[in-house]
Amino acid sequence: MLGQNIPNPSDGNTIIPFYLPEETDLQLVVTDIPGRKILMFSDKRMSPGFGQYTITNSELKPGVYVYRLSGNSEKGSFQLVKRMIVQ
């Protein structure tokens, strides 16, 4: 599960929550609307349960962004996408 960033819209400081039912290799990528990669949190192995990524205001300018959480586990792979607004 990928949650909506908190707060949304944000001033650039935002938290992206997620939940994993099993151990998973994760990657979070933030792009602008045309698809240019703005931020990438590298692959890392995450334990089951709730987690979050934190983005600070120095990393995003005002605009609309898409964030994509991709994962691989023993049961397969997934990709979840949400949109966020930075004021």
Biopython code that builds the backbone (N, CA, C, O; Angstrom):
import numpy as np
from Bio.PDB.StructureBuilder import StructureBuilder

atoms = [
    (1, "MET", "N", (0.838, -1.177, 0.000)),
    (1, "MET", "CA", (0.000, 0.000, 0.000)),
    (1, "MET", "C", (0.885, 1.243, 0.000)),
    (1, "MET", "O", (1.864, 1.313, 0.744)),
    (2, "LEU", "N", (0.547, 2.207, -0.819)),
    (2, "LEU", "CA", (1.232, 3.496, -0.879)),
    (2, "LEU", "C", (0.242, 4.562, -0.473)),
    (2, "LEU", "O", (-0.816, 4.696, -1.087)),
    (3, "GLY", "N", (0.576, 5.330, 0.566)),
    (3, "GLY", "CA", (-0.315, 6.376, 1.044)),
    (3, "GLY", "C", (-0.067, 7.702, 0.355)),
    (3, "GLY", "O", (0.957, 7.908, -0.296)),
    (4, "GLN", "N", (-1.034, 8.599, 0.517)),
    (4, "GLN", "CA", (-0.877, 9.960, 0.002)),
    (4, "GLN", "C", (0.139, 10.692, 0.863)),
    (4, "GLN", "O", (0.171, 10.523, 2.082)),
    (5, "ASN", "N", (0.972, 11.509, 0.219)),
    (5, "ASN", "CA", (1.957, 12.271, 1.000)),
    (5, "ASN", "C", (1.246, 13.193, 1.986)),
    (5, "ASN", "O", (0.137, 13.666, 1.734)),
    (6, "ILE", "N", (1.907, 13.434, 3.106)),
    (6, "ILE", "CA", (1.343, 14.232, 4.198)),
    (6, "ILE", "C", (2.292, 15.381, 4.493)),
    (6, "ILE", "O", (3.463, 15.123, 4.769)),
    (7, "PRO", "N", (1.855, 16.637, 4.452)),
    (7, "PRO", "CA", (0.566, 17.125, 3.958)),
    (7, "PRO", "C", (0.582, 17.202, 2.438)),
    (7, "PRO", "O", (1.640, 17.160, 1.810)),
    (8, "ASN", "N", (-0.589, 17.315, 1.867)),
    (8, "ASN", "CA", (-0.723, 17.502, 0.426)),
    (8, "ASN", "C", (-1.872, 18.479, 0.194)),
    (8, "ASN", "O", (-3.017, 18.127, 0.479)),
    (9, "PRO", "N", (-1.623, 19.682, -0.306)),
    (9, "PRO", "CA", (-0.336, 20.165, -0.785)),
    (9, "PRO", "C", (0.644, 20.418, 0.362)),
    (9, "PRO", "O", (0.257, 20.627, 1.512)),
    (10, "SER", "N", (1.921, 20.390, 0.000)),
    (10, "SER", "CA", (2.956, 20.602, 1.013)),
    (10, "SER", "C", (3.767, 21.837, 0.666)),
    (10, "SER", "O", (3.656, 22.387, -0.430)),
    (11, "ASP", "N", (4.584, 22.263, 1.621)),
    (11, "ASP", "CA", (5.510, 23.372, 1.382)),
    (11, "ASP", "C", (6.866, 22.820, 0.942)),
    (11, "ASP", "O", (7.852, 23.554, 0.885)),
    (12, "GLY", "N", (6.906, 21.543, 0.636)),
    (12, "GLY", "CA", (8.144, 20.886, 0.243)),
    (12, "GLY", "C", (8.604, 19.890, 1.290)),
    (12, "GLY", "O", (9.325, 18.947, 0.964)),
    (13, "ASN", "N", (8.203, 20.076, 2.542)),
    (13, "ASN", "CA", (8.477, 19.090, 3.586)),
    (13, "ASN", "C", (7.314, 18.122, 3.595)),
    (13, "ASN", "O", (6.186, 18.516, 3.891)),
    (14, "THR", "N", (7.564, 16.876, 3.278)),
    (14, "THR", "CA", (6.470, 15.928, 3.192)),
    (14, "THR", "C", (6.932, 14.521, 3.549)),
    (14, "THR", "O", (8.111, 14.185, 3.435)),
    (15, "ILE", "N", (5.990, 13.724, 3.977)),
    (15, "ILE", "CA", (6.242, 12.326, 4.318)),
    (15, "ILE", "C", (5.399, 11.462, 3.402)),
    (15, "ILE", "O", (4.216, 11.732, 3.192)),
    (16, "ILE", "N", (6.015, 10.413, 2.853)),
    (16, "ILE", "CA", (5.303, 9.470, 1.990)),
    (16, "ILE", "C", (5.220, 8.139, 2.734)),
    (16, "ILE", "O", (6.221, 7.432, 2.854)),
    (17, "PRO", "N", (4.024, 7.791, 3.238)),
    (17, "PRO", "CA", (3.871, 6.551, 4.002)),
    (17, "PRO", "C", (3.578, 5.350, 3.094)),
    (17, "PRO", "O", (3.017, 5.494, 2.007)),
    (18, "PHE", "N", (3.968, 4.176, 3.565)),
    (18, "PHE", "CA", (3.670, 2.945, 2.832)),
    (18, "PHE", "C", (3.571, 1.783, 3.811)),
    (18, "PHE", "O", (4.002, 1.879, 4.961)),
    (19, "TYR", "N", (3.000, 0.692, 3.335)),
    (19, "TYR", "CA", (2.893, -0.536, 4.133)),
    (19, "TYR", "C", (3.309, -1.709, 3.251)),
    (19, "TYR", "O", (2.900, -1.809, 2.094)),
    (20, "LEU", "N", (4.126, -2.591, 3.814)),
    (20, "LEU", "CA", (4.577, -3.793, 3.101)),
    (20, "LEU", "C", (4.098, -5.034, 3.839)),
    (20, "LEU", "O", (4.313, -5.142, 5.047)),
    (21, "PRO", "N", (3.459, -5.970, 3.156)),
    (21, "PRO", "CA", (3.008, -7.191, 3.816)),
    (21, "PRO", "C", (4.132, -8.209, 4.020)),
    (21, "PRO", "O", (3.990, -9.147, 4.804)),
    (22, "GLU", "N", (5.259, -8.020, 3.305)),
    (22, "GLU", "CA", (6.392, -8.940, 3.426)),
    (22, "GLU", "C", (7.692, -8.200, 3.123)),
    (22, "GLU", "O", (7.659, -7.067, 2.643)),
    (23, "GLU", "N", (8.822, -8.821, 3.396)),
    (23, "GLU", "CA", (10.125, -8.225, 3.113)),
    (23, "GLU", "C", (10.229, -7.949, 1.614)),
    (23, "GLU", "O", (9.932, -8.813, 0.788)),
    (24, "THR", "N", (10.660, -6.724, 1.276)),
    (24, "THR", "CA", (10.621, -6.273, -0.114)),
    (24, "THR", "C", (11.817, -5.371, -0.414)),
    (24, "THR", "O", (12.241, -4.590, 0.438)),
    (25, "ASP", "N", (12.359, -5.480, -1.631)),
    (25, "ASP", "CA", (13.355, -4.520, -2.130)),
    (25, "ASP", "C", (12.578, -3.341, -2.705)),
    (25, "ASP", "O", (11.759, -3.515, -3.607)),
    (26, "LEU", "N", (12.835, -2.132, -2.181)),
    (26, "LEU", "CA", (12.054, -0.950, -2.563)),
    (26, "LEU", "C", (12.880, 0.099, -3.263)),
    (26, "LEU", "O", (14.091, 0.205, -3.066)),
    (27, "GLN", "N", (12.189, 0.885, -4.096)),
    (27, "GLN", "CA", (12.764, 2.072, -4.702)),
    (27, "GLN", "C", (11.644, 3.098, -4.836)),
    (27, "GLN", "O", (10.549, 2.771, -5.294)),
    (28, "LEU", "N", (11.922, 4.347, -4.434)),
    (28, "LEU", "CA", (10.966, 5.435, -4.609)),
    (28, "LEU", "C", (11.576, 6.438, -5.570)),
    (28, "LEU", "O", (12.702, 6.896, -5.373)),
    (29, "VAL", "N", (10.822, 6.781, -6.621)),
    (29, "VAL", "CA", (11.263, 7.765, -7.599)),
    (29, "VAL", "C", (10.225, 8.873, -7.664)),
    (29, "VAL", "O", (9.027, 8.602, -7.754)),
    (30, "VAL", "N", (10.684, 10.135, -7.618)),
    (30, "VAL", "CA", (9.816, 11.298, -7.765)),
    (30, "VAL", "C", (10.151, 11.946, -9.097)),
    (30, "VAL", "O", (11.311, 12.248, -9.376)),
    (31, "THR", "N", (9.108, 12.162, -9.933)),
    (31, "THR", "CA", (9.305, 12.804, -11.232)),
    (31, "THR", "C", (8.405, 14.028, -11.334)),
    (31, "THR", "O", (7.422, 14.159, -10.604)),
    (32, "ASP", "N", (8.763, 14.928, -12.263)),
    (32, "ASP", "CA", (7.840, 16.018, -12.567)),
    (32, "ASP", "C", (6.818, 15.478, -13.578)),
    (32, "ASP", "O", (6.916, 14.326, -14.002)),
    (33, "ILE", "N", (5.857, 16.292, -13.955)),
    (33, "ILE", "CA", (4.781, 15.824, -14.839)),
    (33, "ILE", "C", (5.304, 15.347, -16.200)),
    (33, "ILE", "O", (4.796, 14.348, -16.710)),
    (34, "PRO", "N", (6.300, 16.012, -16.817)),
    (34, "PRO", "CA", (6.829, 15.487, -18.086)),
    (34, "PRO", "C", (7.614, 14.179, -17.926)),
    (34, "PRO", "O", (7.980, 13.559, -18.925)),
    (35, "GLY", "N", (7.877, 13.752, -16.682)),
    (35, "GLY", "CA", (8.552, 12.481, -16.465)),
    (35, "GLY", "C", (10.029, 12.569, -16.156)),
    (35, "GLY", "O", (10.708, 11.544, -16.091)),
    (36, "ARG", "N", (10.553, 13.796, -15.962)),
    (36, "ARG", "CA", (11.965, 13.940, -15.604)),
    (36, "ARG", "C", (12.170, 13.531, -14.151)),
    (36, "ARG", "O", (11.441, 13.973, -13.262)),
    (37, "LYS", "N", (13.170, 12.680, -13.917)),
    (37, "LYS", "CA", (13.464, 12.195, -12.567)),
    (37, "LYS", "C", (14.026, 13.348, -11.731)),
    (37, "LYS", "O", (15.016, 13.976, -12.107)),
    (38, "ILE", "N", (13.376, 13.618, -10.588)),
    (38, "ILE", "CA", (13.787, 14.693, -9.692)),
    (38, "ILE", "C", (14.527, 14.119, -8.488)),
    (38, "ILE", "O", (15.577, 14.633, -8.103)),
    (39, "LEU", "N", (13.994, 13.075, -7.900)),
    (39, "LEU", "CA", (14.597, 12.421, -6.730)),
    (39, "LEU", "C", (14.505, 10.919, -6.877)),
    (39, "LEU", "O", (13.575, 10.398, -7.491)),
    (40, "MET", "N", (15.481, 10.227, -6.307)),
    (40, "MET", "CA", (15.403, 8.775, -6.268)),
    (40, "MET", "C", (15.988, 8.294, -4.952)),
    (40, "MET", "O", (17.120, 8.622, -4.599)),
    (41, "PHE", "N", (15.200, 7.517, -4.238)),
    (41, "PHE", "CA", (15.682, 6.866, -3.034)),
    (41, "PHE", "C", (16.085, 5.459, -3.454)),
    (41, "PHE", "O", (15.248, 4.669, -3.889)),
    (42, "SER", "N", (17.383, 5.150, -3.320)),
    (42, "SER", "CA", (17.905, 3.893, -3.853)),
    (42, "SER", "C", (17.252, 2.672, -3.253)),
    (42, "SER", "O", (16.637, 2.692, -2.187)),
    (43, "ASP", "N", (17.427, 1.610, -4.010)),
    (43, "ASP", "CA", (16.899, 0.318, -3.579)),
    (43, "ASP", "C", (17.392, -0.017, -2.184)),
    (43, "ASP", "O", (18.563, 0.176, -1.857)),
    (44, "LYS", "N", (16.503, -0.509, -1.392)),
    (44, "LYS", "CA", (16.898, -1.040, -0.094)),
    (44, "LYS", "C", (15.898, -2.082, 0.345)),
    (44, "LYS", "O", (14.714, -2.002, 0.016)),
    (45, "ARG", "N", (16.368, -3.041, 1.073)),
    (45, "ARG", "CA", (15.533, -4.128, 1.586)),
    (45, "ARG", "C", (14.780, -3.617, 2.804)),
    (45, "ARG", "O", (15.386, -3.116, 3.751)),
    (46, "MET", "N", (13.456, -3.745, 2.781)),
    (46, "MET", "CA", (12.623, -3.266, 3.880)),
    (46, "MET", "C", (11.860, -4.426, 4.493)),
    (46, "MET", "O", (11.383, -5.315, 3.787)),
    (47, "SER", "N", (11.749, -4.409, 5.806)),
    (47, "SER", "CA", (10.998, -5.426, 6.544)),
    (47, "SER", "C", (9.504, -5.189, 6.394)),
    (47, "SER", "O", (9.088, -4.087, 6.038)),
    (48, "PRO", "N", (8.689, -6.208, 6.660)),
    (48, "PRO", "CA", (7.239, -6.024, 6.608)),
    (48, "PRO", "C", (6.782, -4.973, 7.623)),
    (48, "PRO", "O", (7.403, -4.790, 8.670)),
    (49, "GLY", "N", (5.696, -4.296, 7.293)),
    (49, "GLY", "CA", (5.120, -3.320, 8.209)),
    (49, "GLY", "C", (5.065, -1.935, 7.587)),
    (49, "GLY", "O", (5.248, -1.768, 6.381)),
    (50, "PHE", "N", (4.809, -0.944, 8.437)),
    (50, "PHE", "CA", (4.698, 0.442, 7.988)),
    (50, "PHE", "C", (6.075, 1.070, 7.875)),
    (50, "PHE", "O", (6.982, 0.754, 8.645)),
    (51, "GLY", "N", (6.221, 1.961, 6.908)),
    (51, "GLY", "CA", (7.455, 2.710, 6.707)),
    (51, "GLY", "C", (7.122, 4.042, 6.076)),
    (51, "GLY", "O", (5.964, 4.327, 5.774)),
    (52, "GLN", "N", (8.150, 4.863, 5.878)),
    (52, "GLN", "CA", (7.928, 6.157, 5.253)),
    (52, "GLN", "C", (9.221, 6.691, 4.651)),
    (52, "GLN", "O", (10.319, 6.344, 5.088)),
    (53, "TYR", "N", (9.072, 7.528, 3.656)),
    (53, "TYR", "CA", (10.163, 8.308, 3.093)),
    (53, "TYR", "C", (9.898, 9.754, 3.470)),
    (53, "TYR", "O", (8.744, 10.184, 3.470)),
    (54, "THR", "N", (10.941, 10.518, 3.793)),
    (54, "THR", "CA", (10.808, 11.927, 4.145)),
    (54, "THR", "C", (11.528, 12.765, 3.101)),
    (54, "THR", "O", (12.680, 12.498, 2.760)),
    (55, "ILE", "N", (10.841, 13.778, 2.601)),
    (55, "ILE", "CA", (11.421, 14.713, 1.637)),
    (55, "ILE", "C", (11.436, 16.083, 2.283)),
    (55, "ILE", "O", (10.449, 16.500, 2.890)),
    (56, "THR", "N", (12.561, 16.792, 2.153)),
    (56, "THR", "CA", (12.677, 18.130, 2.744)),
    (56, "THR", "C", (12.488, 19.201, 1.687)),
    (56, "THR", "O", (12.623, 18.937, 0.492)),
    (57, "ASN", "N", (12.172, 20.422, 2.133)),
    (57, "ASN", "CA", (11.822, 21.500, 1.204)),
    (57, "ASN", "C", (12.966, 21.923, 0.298)),
    (57, "ASN", "O", (12.722, 22.587, -0.710)),
    (58, "SER", "N", (14.186, 21.572, 0.611)),
    (58, "SER", "CA", (15.297, 21.954, -0.258)),
    (58, "SER", "C", (15.342, 21.084, -1.511)),
    (58, "SER", "O", (16.103, 21.380, -2.432)),
    (59, "GLU", "N", (14.548, 20.024, -1.564)),
    (59, "GLU", "CA", (14.619, 19.080, -2.668)),
    (59, "GLU", "C", (13.580, 19.301, -3.768)),
    (59, "GLU", "O", (13.779, 18.837, -4.891)),
    (60, "LEU", "N", (12.488, 19.992, -3.480)),
    (60, "LEU", "CA", (11.414, 20.167, -4.467)),
    (60, "LEU", "C", (11.000, 21.625, -4.583)),
    (60, "LEU", "O", (10.812, 22.314, -3.580)),
    (61, "LYS", "N", (10.860, 22.085, -5.827)),
    (61, "LYS", "CA", (10.348, 23.427, -6.091)),
    (61, "LYS", "C", (8.828, 23.342, -6.218)),
    (61, "LYS", "O", (8.294, 22.247, -6.394)),
    (62, "PRO", "N", (8.116, 24.473, -6.133)),
    (62, "PRO", "CA", (6.663, 24.425, -6.295)),
    (62, "PRO", "C", (6.271, 23.784, -7.627)),
    (62, "PRO", "O", (6.882, 24.043, -8.664)),
    (63, "GLY", "N", (5.244, 22.948, -7.573)),
    (63, "GLY", "CA", (4.767, 22.278, -8.771)),
    (63, "GLY", "C", (4.034, 20.998, -8.445)),
    (63, "GLY", "O", (3.777, 20.695, -7.280)),
    (64, "VAL", "N", (3.699, 20.247, -9.482)),
    (64, "VAL", "CA", (3.016, 18.965, -9.349)),
    (64, "VAL", "C", (4.031, 17.870, -9.671)),
    (64, "VAL", "O", (4.773, 17.962, -10.649)),
    (65, "TYR", "N", (4.051, 16.846, -8.844)),
    (65, "TYR", "CA", (4.998, 15.739, -8.988)),
    (65, "TYR", "C", (4.263, 14.410, -8.915)),
    (65, "TYR", "O", (3.147, 14.325, -8.404)),
    (66, "VAL", "N", (4.906, 13.382, -9.432)),
    (66, "VAL", "CA", (4.408, 12.019, -9.350)),
    (66, "VAL", "C", (5.443, 11.227, -8.570)),
    (66, "VAL", "O", (6.641, 11.335, -8.834)),
    (67, "TYR", "N", (4.986, 10.429, -7.609)),
    (67, "TYR", "CA", (5.934, 9.546, -6.920)),
    (67, "TYR", "C", (5.519, 8.105, -7.126)),
    (67, "TYR", "O", (4.342, 7.749, -7.059)),
    (68, "ARG", "N", (6.546, 7.277, -7.384)),
    (68, "ARG", "CA", (6.329, 5.885, -7.779)),
    (68, "ARG", "C", (7.121, 4.989, -6.846)),
    (68, "ARG", "O", (8.342, 5.112, -6.748)),
    (69, "LEU", "N", (6.434, 4.092, -6.165)),
    (69, "LEU", "CA", (7.063, 3.111, -5.283)),
    (69, "LEU", "C", (7.078, 1.780, -6.017)),
    (69, "LEU", "O", (6.027, 1.248, -6.376)),
    (70, "SER", "N", (8.274, 1.244, -6.238)),
    (70, "SER", "CA", (8.432, -0.040, -6.931)),
    (70, "SER", "C", (9.048, -1.028, -5.968)),
    (70, "SER", "O", (9.900, -0.670, -5.155)),
    (71, "GLY", "N", (8.617, -2.270, -6.061)),
    (71, "GLY", "CA", (9.149, -3.281, -5.156)),
    (71, "GLY", "C", (9.213, -4.660, -5.779)),
    (71, "GLY", "O", (8.472, -4.986, -6.706)),
    (72, "ASN", "N", (10.118, -5.459, -5.244)),
    (72, "ASN", "CA", (10.272, -6.858, -5.628)),
    (72, "ASN", "C", (10.345, -7.695, -4.364)),
    (72, "ASN", "O", (11.102, -7.383, -3.444)),
    (73, "SER", "N", (9.561, -8.754, -4.322)),
    (73, "SER", "CA", (9.589, -9.669, -3.189)),
    (73, "SER", "C", (9.499, -11.089, -3.726)),
    (73, "SER", "O", (9.468, -11.302, -4.938)),
    (74, "GLU", "N", (9.458, -12.045, -2.831)),
    (74, "GLU", "CA", (9.355, -13.440, -3.248)),
    (74, "GLU", "C", (8.050, -13.728, -3.999)),
    (74, "GLU", "O", (7.988, -14.646, -4.817)),
    (75, "LYS", "N", (7.016, -12.942, -3.718)),
    (75, "LYS", "CA", (5.711, -13.163, -4.363)),
    (75, "LYS", "C", (5.557, -12.420, -5.681)),
    (75, "LYS", "O", (4.545, -12.586, -6.362)),
    (76, "GLY", "N", (6.534, -11.606, -6.055)),
    (76, "GLY", "CA", (6.441, -10.875, -7.312)),
    (76, "GLY", "C", (6.846, -9.425, -7.172)),
    (76, "GLY", "O", (7.438, -9.023, -6.170)),
    (77, "SER", "N", (6.517, -8.640, -8.195)),
    (77, "SER", "CA", (6.876, -7.221, -8.190)),
    (77, "SER", "C", (5.611, -6.368, -8.258)),
    (77, "SER", "O", (4.537, -6.842, -8.631)),
    (78, "PHE", "N", (5.769, -5.089, -7.886)),
    (78, "PHE", "CA", (4.642, -4.158, -7.941)),
    (78, "PHE", "C", (5.162, -2.758, -8.210)),
    (78, "PHE", "O", (6.345, -2.466, -8.036)),
    (79, "GLN", "N", (4.249, -1.902, -8.638)),
    (79, "GLN", "CA", (4.546, -0.493, -8.837)),
    (79, "GLN", "C", (3.289, 0.282, -8.478)),
    (79, "GLN", "O", (2.222, 0.033, -9.039)),
    (80, "LEU", "N", (3.412, 1.227, -7.540)),
    (80, "LEU", "CA", (2.290, 2.030, -7.079)),
    (80, "LEU", "C", (2.629, 3.505, -7.335)),
    (80, "LEU", "O", (3.773, 3.922, -7.151)),
    (81, "VAL", "N", (1.634, 4.287, -7.758)),
    (81, "VAL", "CA", (1.871, 5.661, -8.159)),
    (81, "VAL", "C", (0.856, 6.592, -7.509)),
    (81, "VAL", "O", (-0.327, 6.267, -7.404)),
    (82, "LYS", "N", (1.339, 7.761, -7.071)),
    (82, "LYS", "CA", (0.468, 8.822, -6.538)),
    (82, "LYS", "C", (1.014, 10.164, -7.018)),
    (82, "LYS", "O", (2.143, 10.262, -7.499)),
    (83, "ARG", "N", (0.186, 11.189, -6.874)),
    (83, "ARG", "CA", (0.564, 12.550, -7.264)),
    (83, "ARG", "C", (0.606, 13.440, -6.029)),
    (83, "ARG", "O", (-0.177, 13.260, -5.097)),
    (84, "MET", "N", (1.536, 14.410, -6.031)),
    (84, "MET", "CA", (1.596, 15.380, -4.935)),
    (84, "MET", "C", (1.795, 16.790, -5.485)),
    (84, "MET", "O", (2.303, 16.993, -6.587)),
    (85, "ILE", "N", (1.373, 17.751, -4.671)),
    (85, "ILE", "CA", (1.504, 19.155, -5.019)),
    (85, "ILE", "C", (2.414, 19.821, -4.007)),
    (85, "ILE", "O", (2.262, 19.630, -2.801)),
    (86, "VAL", "N", (3.366, 20.609, -4.506)),
    (86, "VAL", "CA", (4.258, 21.392, -3.646)),
    (86, "VAL", "C", (3.962, 22.867, -3.947)),
    (86, "VAL", "O", (3.986, 23.293, -5.102)),
    (87, "GLN", "N", (3.685, 23.633, -2.892)),
    (87, "GLN", "CA", (3.360, 25.062, -3.053)),
    (87, "GLN", "C", (4.578, 25.917, -2.853)),
    (87, "GLN", "O", (4.496, 27.141, -2.950)),
]
sb = StructureBuilder()
sb.init_structure("model")
sb.init_model(0)
sb.init_chain("A")
sb.init_seg("    ")
for serial, (resi, resn, name, xyz) in enumerate(atoms, 1):
    if name == "N":
        sb.init_residue(resn, " ", resi, " ")
    sb.init_atom(name, np.array(xyz, "f"), 0.0, 1.0, " ", f" {name:<3s}", serial, name[0])
structure = sb.get_structure()
